Amino acid sequence: QVQLVESGGELVQAGDSLRLSCASSGLPFSSYVMGWFRQAPGKEREFVAAISWSGSTTYYTDSVKDRFTISRDNAESTVYLQMNSVKPEDTAVYYCAATQKGRAFWDNSYVYPYWGQGTQVTVSS
């Protein structure tokens, strides 16, 4: 059974940093592209970042470029999202997801068959 378990979400102030983690079990982690998505209240789920199976290629949505960094540790079957200089608009439930689709599809939530339960990030102003 595949499990993705996020952690690290918390209430922080604008300008702070935090790191989200997503631990995987039950799938060949190093064979999967890992993505982070987020969903704010009343909004659709949106793509945040993704990383290739090897970690050599990353992709970010424009609003988090230069502030967020995605990374992975295949030995630990864990993917991370380092969030720096957070803003109130970063407030959302953050989800990790896994796919084997190619780079052209990384920002499309429909190609990710496996999802975690989410972790809440709240940024106060």
DSSP file with accessible surface (Angstrom, degrees, kcal/mol):
  #  RESIDUE AA STRUCTURE BP1 BP2  ACC     N-H-->O    O-->H-N    N-H-->O    O-->H-N    TCO  KAPPA ALPHA  PHI   PSI    X-CA   Y-CA   Z-CA
    1    1 A Q              0   0  198      0, 0.0     2,-0.3     0, 0.0    26,-0.1   0.000 360.0 360.0 360.0 128.7    0.0    0.0    0.0
    2    2 A V        -     0   0   39     24,-0.1     2,-0.4    22,-0.0    24,-0.2  -0.597 360.0-178.7 -79.9 133.3    1.4    3.4   -1.1
    3    3 A Q  E     -A   25   0A 100     22,-2.7    22,-2.2    -2,-0.3     2,-0.4  -0.999  14.7-174.9-133.9 133.8    1.6    6.0    1.6
    4    4 A L  E     -A   24   0A   8    111,-0.4   113,-0.6    -2,-0.4     2,-0.5  -0.998  12.0-171.5-121.8 122.9    2.8    9.6    1.4
    5    5 A V  E     -A   23   0A  68     18,-2.4    18,-2.5    -2,-0.4     2,-0.2  -0.952   4.9-159.1-124.9 112.8    2.9   11.4    4.7
    6    6 A E  E     +A   22   0A   7     -2,-0.5     2,-0.3    16,-0.2    16,-0.2  -0.556  16.7 166.2 -86.2 153.8    3.5   15.2    4.9
    7    7 A S  E     +A   21   0A  62     14,-2.3    14,-2.6    -2,-0.2   112,-0.1  -0.966  40.3  68.9-155.1 166.3    4.8   17.0    8.0
    8    8 A G        +     0   0   34      1,-0.3    11,-0.2    -2,-0.3     2,-0.1   0.271  57.3 137.8 106.8 -10.7    6.2   20.4    8.9
    9    9 A G        +     0   0   24     12,-0.1    -1,-0.3    85,-0.1     2,-0.3  -0.414  23.5 141.4 -69.8 145.0    3.3   22.6    8.4
   10   10 A E        -     0   0  109    109,-0.1   112,-2.1    -2,-0.1     2,-0.6  -0.965  55.2 -76.1-164.8 177.5    2.7   25.3   11.1
   11   11 A L  E     +d  122   0B 118     -2,-0.3     2,-0.3   110,-0.2   112,-0.2  -0.808  56.8 163.6 -89.2 122.2    1.7   28.8   11.8
   12   12 A V  E     -d  123   0B  11    110,-2.9   112,-3.0    -2,-0.6     2,-0.3  -0.859  34.9-108.0-132.4 169.6    4.5   31.2   11.0
   13   13 A Q  E >   -d  124   0B 129     -2,-0.3     3,-2.3   110,-0.2    73,-0.2  -0.669  48.2 -82.9 -97.3 156.3    4.9   35.0   10.4
   14   14 A A  T 3  S+     0   0   47    110,-2.5    73,-0.2    -2,-0.3    -1,-0.1  -0.289 118.0  27.7 -55.5 136.2    5.5   36.6    7.0
   15   15 A G  T 3  S+     0   0   51     71,-2.9    70,-0.6     1,-0.3    -1,-0.3   0.210  96.0 119.8  92.9 -13.3    9.2   36.5    6.1
   16   16 A D    <   -     0   0   67     -3,-2.3    70,-2.2    70,-0.2     2,-0.3  -0.175  55.5-130.1 -75.0 175.1    9.8   33.3    8.1
   17   17 A S        +     0   0   66     67,-0.2     2,-0.3    68,-0.2    67,-0.2  -0.917  26.0 167.9-124.3 151.5   11.1   30.0    6.8
   18   18 A L  E     - B   0  83A   8     65,-2.3    65,-3.4    -2,-0.3     2,-0.5  -0.974  23.6-135.9-155.2 160.5    9.9   26.5    7.3
   19   19 A R  E     - B   0  82A 127     -2,-0.3     2,-0.3    63,-0.2    63,-0.2  -0.983  11.9-155.5-125.2 125.7   10.6   23.1    5.7
   20   20 A L  E     - B   0  81A   0     61,-2.7    61,-2.3    -2,-0.5     2,-0.3  -0.734  10.8-161.0 -93.5 146.3    7.9   20.6    4.7
   21   21 A S  E     -AB   7  80A  23    -14,-2.6   -14,-2.3    -2,-0.3     2,-0.4  -0.928   9.5-165.5-125.2 151.3    8.7   16.9    4.5
   22   22 A a  E     -AB   6  79A   0     57,-1.9    57,-2.2    -2,-0.3     2,-0.4  -0.928   9.4-160.4-138.6 111.0    6.9   14.1    2.7
   23   23 A A  E     -AB   5  78A  47    -18,-2.5   -18,-2.4    -2,-0.4     2,-0.3  -0.797  10.6-155.6 -95.2 133.4    7.9   10.5    3.6
   24   24 A S  E     +A    4   0A  13     53,-3.0     2,-0.3    -2,-0.4   -20,-0.2  -0.817  16.5 169.7-111.0 146.4    7.0    7.8    1.2
   25   25 A S  E     +A    3   0A  54    -22,-2.2   -22,-2.7    -2,-0.3    52,-0.0  -0.984  58.5  33.2-147.9 152.2    6.4    4.1    1.6
   26   26 A G  S    S+     0   0   57     -2,-0.3   -24,-0.1   -24,-0.2   -22,-0.1   0.506  99.9  78.0  85.9   2.0    5.1    1.3   -0.5
   27   27 A L  S    S-     0   0   18    -24,-0.1     2,-2.1   -26,-0.1    -1,-0.2  -0.982  93.0 -99.2-139.3 154.3    6.4    2.6   -3.9
   28   28 A P    >   -     0   0   77      0, 0.0     3,-2.7     0, 0.0     4,-0.3  -0.497  44.5-169.8 -70.7  85.3    9.8    2.6   -5.6
   29   29 A F  G >  S+     0   0    6     -2,-2.1     3,-2.0     1,-0.3    46,-0.1   0.820  76.6  57.7 -51.9 -43.3   10.4    6.1   -4.6
   30   30 A S  G 3  S+     0   0   58      1,-0.3    -1,-0.3    44,-0.2    44,-0.1   0.572 102.3  57.8 -70.8  -4.9   13.5    6.7   -6.7
   31   31 A S  G <  S+     0   0   62     -3,-2.7     2,-0.4     2,-0.1    -1,-0.3   0.393  96.6  80.9 -99.4   0.6   11.5    5.8   -9.9
   32   32 A Y  S <  S-     0   0   22     -3,-2.0     2,-0.3    -4,-0.3    68,-0.2  -0.877  73.2-130.8-116.1 140.8    8.9    8.6   -9.3
   33   33 A V  E     -E   99   0C  10     66,-2.9    66,-2.4    -2,-0.4     2,-0.4  -0.673  31.4-146.4 -73.5 137.5    8.8   12.3   -9.9
   34   34 A M  E     -EF  98  51C   0     17,-2.0    17,-2.5    -2,-0.3     2,-0.3  -0.922  17.3-174.6-114.7 137.8    7.6   14.0   -6.8
   35   35 A G  E     -EF  97  50C   0     62,-2.9    62,-2.2    -2,-0.4     2,-0.4  -0.888  18.1-144.5-128.2 157.4    5.5   17.1   -6.7
   36   36 A W  E     +EF  96  49C   0     13,-3.2    12,-2.7    -2,-0.3    13,-1.7  -0.991  22.3 175.5-118.3 133.5    4.1   19.6   -4.2
   37   37 A F  E     -EF  95  47C   2     58,-2.9    58,-2.9    -2,-0.4     2,-0.3  -0.841  10.5-156.5-125.8 165.3    0.7   21.2   -4.6
   38   38 A R  E     -EF  94  46C  10      8,-2.6     8,-3.3    -2,-0.3     2,-0.4  -0.989   6.2-160.6-144.5 154.5   -1.3   23.5   -2.4
   39   39 A Q  E     -E   93   0C  65     54,-2.2    54,-2.5    -2,-0.3     6,-0.2  -0.961   7.6-161.4-139.1 117.2   -4.9   24.4   -1.9
   40   40 A A    >   -     0   0   24      4,-0.4     3,-2.3    -2,-0.4    52,-0.1  -0.589  45.1 -76.0 -89.9 157.8   -6.1   27.6   -0.2
   41   41 A P  T 3  S+     0   0  115      0, 0.0    -1,-0.1     0, 0.0     3,-0.1  -0.284 118.4   6.2 -56.0 129.7   -9.6   27.9    1.2
   42   42 A G  T 3  S+     0   0   93      1,-0.2     2,-0.3    -3,-0.1    -3,-0.0   0.520 113.5 100.4  77.2   4.7  -12.1   28.5   -1.6
   43   43 A K  S <  S-     0   0  149     -3,-2.3    -1,-0.2     1,-0.0     2,-0.1  -0.815  75.4-102.2-121.1 163.3   -9.5   28.0   -4.3
   44   44 A E        -     0   0  172     -2,-0.3    -4,-0.4     1,-0.1     2,-0.2  -0.412  48.3 -90.2 -77.6 156.6   -8.5   25.1   -6.6
   45   45 A R        -     0   0   83     -6,-0.2     2,-0.3    -2,-0.1    -6,-0.2  -0.467  51.1-162.3 -65.1 136.2   -5.5   23.0   -5.9
   46   46 A E  E     -F   38   0C  84     -8,-3.3    -8,-2.6    -2,-0.2     2,-0.1  -0.933  20.0-106.7-128.4 150.5   -2.4   24.5   -7.6
   47   47 A F  E     +F   37   0C  17     -2,-0.3   -10,-0.2    60,-0.3     3,-0.1  -0.444  33.8 170.1 -70.0 140.5    1.0   23.3   -8.6
   48   48 A V  E     -     0   0C   0    -12,-2.7    13,-2.3     1,-0.4     2,-0.3   0.716  57.6 -28.3-114.9 -55.3    4.0   24.5   -6.5
   49   49 A A  E     -FG  36  60C   0    -13,-1.7   -13,-3.2    11,-0.2    -1,-0.4  -0.988  47.5-162.3-162.2 158.7    7.1   22.5   -7.4
   50   50 A A  E     -FG  35  59C   0      9,-2.1     9,-2.0    -2,-0.3     2,-0.4  -0.982   4.8-157.6-147.2 157.9    8.3   19.2   -8.8
   51   51 A I  E     -FG  34  58C   4    -17,-2.5   -17,-2.0    -2,-0.3     7,-0.2  -0.998  23.2-114.9-140.4 139.2   11.5   17.3   -8.9
   52   52 A S    >   -     0   0    9      5,-2.8     3,-0.8    -2,-0.4   -20,-0.1  -0.151  38.2 -99.2 -67.5 168.2   12.8   14.5  -11.2
   53   53 A W  T 3  S+     0   0  151      1,-0.3   -21,-0.2   -22,-0.1    -1,-0.1   0.844 125.3  41.5 -59.7 -33.8   13.5   11.0   -9.9
   54   54 A S  T 3  S-     0   0   53    -23,-0.1    -1,-0.3     3,-0.0    20,-0.1   0.638 108.7-121.6 -87.8 -15.1   17.2   11.7   -9.7
   55   55 A G  S <  S+     0   0   30     -3,-0.8    -2,-0.1     2,-0.2    17,-0.1   0.419  83.3 113.3  87.9  -0.8   16.8   15.2   -8.3
   56   56 A S  S    S+     0   0   94      1,-0.1     2,-0.4    -5,-0.1    -3,-0.0   0.703  71.1  49.2 -80.3 -19.1   18.7   16.7  -11.2
   57   57 A T        +     0   0   62      2,-0.0    -5,-2.8     0, 0.0     2,-0.3  -0.978  63.5 177.1-126.6 132.7   15.7   18.6  -12.6
   58   58 A T  E     -G   51   0C  60     -2,-0.4     2,-0.3    -7,-0.2    -7,-0.2  -0.912   8.5-165.5-129.1 160.5   13.3   20.9  -10.7
   59   59 A Y  E     -G   50   0C  61     -9,-2.0    -9,-2.1    -2,-0.3     2,-0.3  -0.991   7.4-172.8-149.2 136.4   10.3   23.0  -11.8
   60   60 A Y  E     -G   49   0C  34     -2,-0.3   -11,-0.2   -11,-0.2     2,-0.2  -0.953  29.2-112.3-131.3 150.9    8.5   25.7   -9.9
   61   61 A T    >>  -     0   0   38    -13,-2.3     3,-1.7    -2,-0.3     4,-0.8  -0.506  41.5-111.7 -73.8 151.7    5.5   27.9  -10.3
   62   62 A D  G >4 S+     0   0  123      1,-0.3     3,-0.7     2,-0.2    -1,-0.1   0.833 110.9  63.7 -58.3 -34.8    6.4   31.5  -10.8
   63   63 A S  G 34 S+     0   0   59      1,-0.2    -1,-0.3     3,-0.0   -15,-0.0   0.660 111.0  36.2 -70.0 -13.3    5.0   32.7   -7.5
   64   64 A V  G X> S+     0   0    0     -3,-1.7     4,-2.6   -16,-0.2     3,-2.2   0.467  83.1 124.9-116.8  -3.7    7.5   30.6   -5.5
   65   65 A K  T << S+     0   0   94     -4,-0.8     4,-0.1    -3,-0.7    -3,-0.0  -0.291  81.6  14.9 -57.1 141.1   10.6   30.8   -7.6
   66   66 A D  T 34 S+     0   0  172      2,-0.4    -1,-0.3     1,-0.1     3,-0.1   0.416 127.1  60.0  72.7  -0.7   13.6   32.1   -5.7
   67   67 A R  T <4 S+     0   0   28     -3,-2.2    17,-2.0     1,-0.3     2,-0.3   0.655  99.3  48.8-119.2 -38.0   11.8   31.5   -2.4
   68   68 A F  E  <  -C   83   0A   4     -4,-2.6     2,-0.4    15,-0.2    -2,-0.4  -0.818  60.4-165.6-107.7 148.9   11.0   27.8   -2.3
   69   69 A T  E     -C   82   0A  72     13,-2.4    13,-3.2    -2,-0.3     2,-0.4  -0.990   5.7-156.0-135.1 125.1   13.4   24.9   -3.0
   70   70 A I  E     +C   81   0A   6     -2,-0.4     2,-0.3    11,-0.2    11,-0.2  -0.803  23.6 160.5 -97.1 140.9   12.3   21.3   -3.6
   71   71 A S  E     -C   80   0A  51      9,-1.7     9,-3.1    -2,-0.4     2,-0.3  -0.943  19.6-151.2-149.9 168.8   14.8   18.5   -2.9
   72   72 A R  E     -C   79   0A  30     -2,-0.3     2,-0.5     7,-0.3     7,-0.2  -0.992  13.0-153.2-146.5 154.2   14.7   14.8   -2.3
   73   73 A D  E >>> -C   78   0A  60      5,-3.0     5,-1.9    -2,-0.3     3,-0.7  -0.923  10.9-172.6-126.1 100.1   16.6   12.1   -0.5
   74   74 A N  T 345S+     0   0   51     -2,-0.5     3,-0.4     1,-0.2   -44,-0.2   0.815  84.6  59.8 -68.0 -28.6   16.1    8.8   -2.3
   75   75 A A  T 345S+     0   0   88      1,-0.2    -1,-0.2    -3,-0.1   -46,-0.0   0.830 115.3  35.4 -65.8 -30.1   17.8    6.8    0.4
   76   76 A E  T <45S-     0   0  125     -3,-0.7   -52,-0.2     2,-0.2    -1,-0.2   0.384 105.0-128.5-101.5  -0.5   15.3    8.1    2.9
   77   77 A S  T  <5 +     0   0   39     -4,-0.6   -53,-3.0    -3,-0.4     2,-0.4   0.902  66.1 130.7  52.4  46.2   12.3    8.0    0.4
   78   78 A T  E   < -BC  23  73A  17     -5,-1.9    -5,-3.0   -55,-0.2     2,-0.4  -0.983  44.8-160.5-134.6 140.1   11.6   11.6    1.4
   79   79 A V  E     -BC  22  72A   0    -57,-2.2   -57,-1.9    -2,-0.4     2,-0.3  -0.919  15.5-157.7-117.7 146.3   11.0   14.8   -0.5
   80   80 A Y  E     -BC  21  71A  38     -9,-3.1    -9,-1.7    -2,-0.4     2,-0.4  -0.869  14.9-158.3-123.2 155.7   11.3   18.3    1.0
   81   81 A L  E     -BC  20  70A   0    -61,-2.3   -61,-2.7    -2,-0.3     2,-0.6  -0.920  12.2-159.9-133.0 105.5   10.0   21.7    0.3
   82   82 A Q  E     -BC  19  69A  60    -13,-3.2   -13,-2.4    -2,-0.4     2,-0.6  -0.797  10.4-164.0 -84.9 122.4   12.1   24.5    1.8
   83   83 A M  E     +BC  18  68A   0    -65,-3.4   -65,-2.3    -2,-0.6     2,-0.3  -0.934  10.7 177.5-115.3 113.6   10.0   27.6    2.1
   84   84 A N        +     0   0   55    -17,-2.0   -67,-0.2    -2,-0.6   -68,-0.1  -0.811  62.2  12.8-112.4 156.4   11.8   30.9    2.6
   85   85 A S  S    S-     0   0   68    -70,-0.6    -1,-0.2    -2,-0.3   -68,-0.2   0.899  85.4-161.4  48.7  49.8   10.4   34.5    2.9
   86   86 A V        -     0   0    2    -70,-2.2   -71,-2.9    -3,-0.3   -70,-0.2  -0.220   5.5-154.2 -67.1 153.3    6.9   33.1    3.2
   87   87 A K    >   -     0   0   87    -73,-0.2     3,-2.6   -72,-0.1     4,-0.3  -0.864  30.8-107.1-123.5 158.0    4.0   35.4    2.5
   88   88 A P  G >  S+     0   0   52      0, 0.0     3,-1.9     0, 0.0    35,-0.4   0.851 118.7  63.2 -54.5 -32.7    0.4   35.4    3.7
   89   89 A E  G 3  S+     0   0  127      1,-0.3   -49,-0.0   -49,-0.0    -3,-0.0   0.562  88.5  69.7 -72.3  -5.3   -0.7   34.3    0.2
   90   90 A D  G <  S+     0   0    0     -3,-2.6    -1,-0.3    33,-0.0     2,-0.2   0.512  70.7 121.3 -83.7  -5.5    1.3   31.1    0.8
   91   91 A T    <   +     0   0   35     -3,-1.9     2,-0.3    -4,-0.3    31,-0.2  -0.418  40.9 104.7 -61.7 123.6   -1.3   30.0    3.3
   92   92 A A  E    S- H   0 121C   1     29,-2.1    29,-2.7    -2,-0.2     2,-0.5  -0.959  76.7 -80.1-178.4 170.0   -2.7   26.7    2.2
   93   93 A V  E     -EH  39 120C  34    -54,-2.5   -54,-2.2    -2,-0.3     2,-0.5  -0.850  48.8-146.0 -87.4 128.0   -2.8   23.0    2.8
   94   94 A Y  E     -EH  38 119C   0     25,-3.1    25,-1.9    -2,-0.5     2,-0.4  -0.862  16.2-170.7-103.2 131.6    0.3   21.6    1.1
   95   95 A Y  E     -E   37   0C  38    -58,-2.9   -58,-2.9    -2,-0.5     2,-0.3  -0.936  12.8-148.0-120.3 140.8    0.2   18.1   -0.5
   96   96 A a  E     -E   36   0C   0     -2,-0.4    20,-2.2   -60,-0.2     2,-0.3  -0.776  22.4-178.9-101.0 155.3    2.9   16.0   -1.9
   97   97 A A  E     -EI  35 115C   0    -62,-2.2   -62,-2.9    -2,-0.3     2,-0.4  -0.976  17.5-138.1-150.9 158.9    2.2   13.7   -4.8
   98   98 A A  E     +EI  34 114C   0     16,-2.1    16,-1.3    -2,-0.3     2,-0.3  -0.968  24.2 161.8-128.0 139.3    4.0   11.1   -7.0
   99   99 A T  E     -E   33   0C   2    -66,-2.4   -66,-2.9    -2,-0.4    13,-0.1  -0.967  34.8-150.9-146.5 161.5    3.9   10.5  -10.7
  100  100 A Q        +     0   0  122     11,-0.4    12,-0.1    -2,-0.3   -66,-0.1   0.220  61.7 119.6-115.3  12.8    5.9    8.8  -13.4
  101  101 A K        -     0   0  114     10,-0.3   -68,-0.1     1,-0.1    -2,-0.1  -0.296  67.6 -95.0 -76.4 162.0    4.8   11.1  -16.2
  102  102 A G    >   -     0   0   42      1,-0.1     3,-2.4     3,-0.1     4,-0.3  -0.153  41.0 -90.5 -77.1 170.5    7.2   13.3  -18.1
  103  103 A R  G >  S+     0   0  113      1,-0.3     3,-1.3     2,-0.2     4,-0.3   0.777 118.9  66.6 -52.5 -34.4    8.3   16.8  -17.6
  104  104 A A  G 3  S+     0   0   80      1,-0.3    -1,-0.3     2,-0.1     3,-0.2   0.707 106.6  42.2 -64.9 -17.1    5.5   18.3  -19.7
  105  105 A F  G X  S+     0   0  102     -3,-2.4     3,-2.3     1,-0.1     6,-0.3   0.389  78.5 106.9-109.4   0.3    2.9   17.1  -17.3
  106  106 A W  T <  S+     0   0   11     -3,-1.3    -1,-0.1    -4,-0.3    -2,-0.1   0.763  80.3  50.4 -59.0 -28.2    4.5   17.9  -13.9
  107  107 A D  T 3  S+     0   0   76     -4,-0.3     2,-0.7    -3,-0.2   -60,-0.3   0.364  89.9  94.8 -92.8   9.9    2.2   20.9  -13.2
  108  108 A N    X   -     0   0   61     -3,-2.3     3,-1.6     1,-0.1     4,-0.2  -0.864  59.8-160.1-104.9 112.5   -1.0   18.9  -13.9
  109  109 A S  G >  S+     0   0   35     -2,-0.7     3,-1.6     1,-0.3    -1,-0.1   0.785  85.0  70.9 -63.4 -23.8   -2.5   17.3  -10.8
  110  110 A Y  G 3  S+     0   0  210      1,-0.3    -1,-0.3    -3,-0.1    -3,-0.0   0.686  91.1  58.2 -70.1 -16.4   -4.4   14.8  -12.8
  111  111 A V  G <  S+     0   0   25     -3,-1.6   -11,-0.4    -6,-0.3   -10,-0.3   0.449  85.6  89.9 -93.4   2.7   -1.3   12.8  -13.7
  112  112 A Y    <   +     0   0    6     -3,-1.6   -13,-0.2    -4,-0.2    -1,-0.1  -0.850  50.3 179.9 -99.8 109.2   -0.4   12.2  -10.1
  113  113 A P        +     0   0   83      0, 0.0     2,-0.4     0, 0.0    -1,-0.1   0.708  65.7  60.3 -80.8 -19.1   -2.0    8.9   -8.9
  114  114 A Y  E     +I   98   0C  82    -16,-1.3   -16,-2.1  -111,-0.0     2,-0.3  -0.946  63.2 172.8-119.5 133.7   -0.6    9.1   -5.4
  115  115 A W  E     -I   97   0C  74     -2,-0.4  -111,-0.4   -18,-0.2   -18,-0.2  -0.960  23.9-132.3-136.6 149.2   -1.2   11.8   -2.8
  116  116 A G        -     0   0   12    -20,-2.2  -111,-0.2    -2,-0.3     3,-0.1  -0.313  34.0-106.8 -86.1-178.6   -0.6   12.6    0.8
  117  117 A Q        -     0   0  112   -113,-0.6  -112,-0.1     1,-0.2   -22,-0.1   0.601  61.6-116.5 -89.2 -12.6   -3.2   13.8    3.3
  118  118 A G        -     0   0   11    -22,-0.1     2,-0.4   -25,-0.0   -23,-0.2   0.061  15.0-123.9  97.5 154.4   -1.8   17.3    3.4
  119  119 A T  E     -H   94   0C  19    -25,-1.9   -25,-3.1  -112,-0.1     2,-0.4  -0.998  26.2-119.7-137.8 135.8   -0.2   19.6    6.0
  120  120 A Q  E     -H   93   0C  89     -2,-0.4     2,-0.5   -27,-0.2   -27,-0.2  -0.624  24.0-172.9 -83.7 128.5   -1.5   23.1    6.9
  121  121 A V  E     -H   92   0C   0    -29,-2.7   -29,-2.1    -2,-0.4     2,-0.5  -0.986   4.8-176.5-116.8 124.1    0.8   26.1    6.4
  122  122 A T  E     -d   11   0B  49   -112,-2.1  -110,-2.9    -2,-0.5     2,-0.6  -0.989   6.5-166.1-124.0 125.0   -0.6   29.4    7.8
  123  123 A V  E     -d   12   0B   7     -2,-0.5     2,-0.3   -35,-0.4  -110,-0.2  -0.948   8.3-158.1-113.7 117.5    1.3   32.6    7.3
  124  124 A S  E      d   13   0B  45   -112,-3.0  -110,-2.5    -2,-0.6    -2,-0.0  -0.650 360.0 360.0 -93.8 151.2    0.3   35.6    9.4
  125  125 A S              0   0  144     -2,-0.3    -1,-0.1  -112,-0.2  -112,-0.1   0.556 360.0 360.0 -96.0 360.0    1.0   39.2    8.5
